[in-house]
Amino acid sequence: MVACDGDGSDVPWWSFTKTVIAAAALALVRDGRLVLDEPLTDRPYTLRQLLQHRAGLTEYGRLPAYHEAVARNEDAWPIDEMLARSDADRLVYEPGEGWDYSNIGYTFVRRLIEQTTDRPLDDALEHLVMKPLGVAGVRLATDRAHYSPDYDPRWVYHGLLVEPLQQAALLLQRLMVGDLLPPPLLSAMCDRYSVGGPIAGRPWKTPSYGLGLMIGETTGGELIAGHTGGGPGSAVAVYHRLDRSTGTAAAHEVGNDDASVEEVCATLLRTRP
């Protein structure tokens, strides 16, 4: 069963896009076109470390200038400018020796997918993930004309998928219980790295991160995996209950309240069969 809290209109998937990107990268590992645990060419970190935010990379969301530019509704910086402003080549810790959420890491995974497949990201995701899972109509927002005059979606450098919330829930359900990834790779995707203890105001008792998945036990006792995301104007959460394979929930709210959409998902997964 797929349970959703949404009205069927298109919504930005924000960082749930990372889950789709991770699935695409792992499909390339499945096909022998990428390797999970060898350092990337001319890089000190592996694909697994990028997908799990353990590569030692920084985060452009820490730049005050980034938030100021978004607030002024400016066009996104060219990617090379963003990387230069972020000092993206400087590691903040040795790969594998820590954890730090990094949109830059997923920007590098996007590049890797595009280079490996010789396809733009939207085409690569359609070929590797959407079509095999039978999820139709998901689009990549590439400019204001395809999203909103009030926000340049290119600020989400790894890519911003847009489609009704029900499609996000359907995608996660089929990813978690289907055969897109062989069992060893799906297990690797769900392998948890602890990122701390309970989070005040949010329903996480044991927050962890897999490969493109936020995973953990909630305060209500559910073991869930999926992703929360937010940006100017809205927040989304899409989660699957790992201890009950038929349960997937998604929530979207106007505003930017991660805790609220996570709690909606946890409640849906707790109360619906």
Secondary structure as UniProt FT lines:
FT   STRAND          2..5
FT   STRAND          10..12
FT   TURN            14..15
FT   HELIX           16..30
FT   TURN            31..32
FT   TURN            41..42
FT   HELIX           47..51
FT   TURN            52..53
FT   HELIX           60..62
FT   HELIX           64..71
FT   TURN            72..73
FT   HELIX           79..86
FT   TURN            87..89
FT   TURN            95..96
FT   HELIX           103..117
FT   HELIX           121..125
FT   HELIX           126..130
FT   HELIX           131..133
FT   STRAND          139..140
FT   HELIX           144..146
FT   TURN            149..150
FT   HELIX           153..155
FT   TURN            157..158
FT   STRAND          161..164
FT   HELIX           165..177
FT   HELIX           183..189
FT   STRAND          193..194
FT   TURN            200..201
FT   STRAND          208..209
FT   STRAND          214..218
FT   TURN            219..220
FT   STRAND          223..231
FT   TURN            232..233
FT   STRAND          234..241
FT   TURN            242..243
FT   TURN            245..246
FT   STRAND          248..254
FT   HELIX           258..271
//
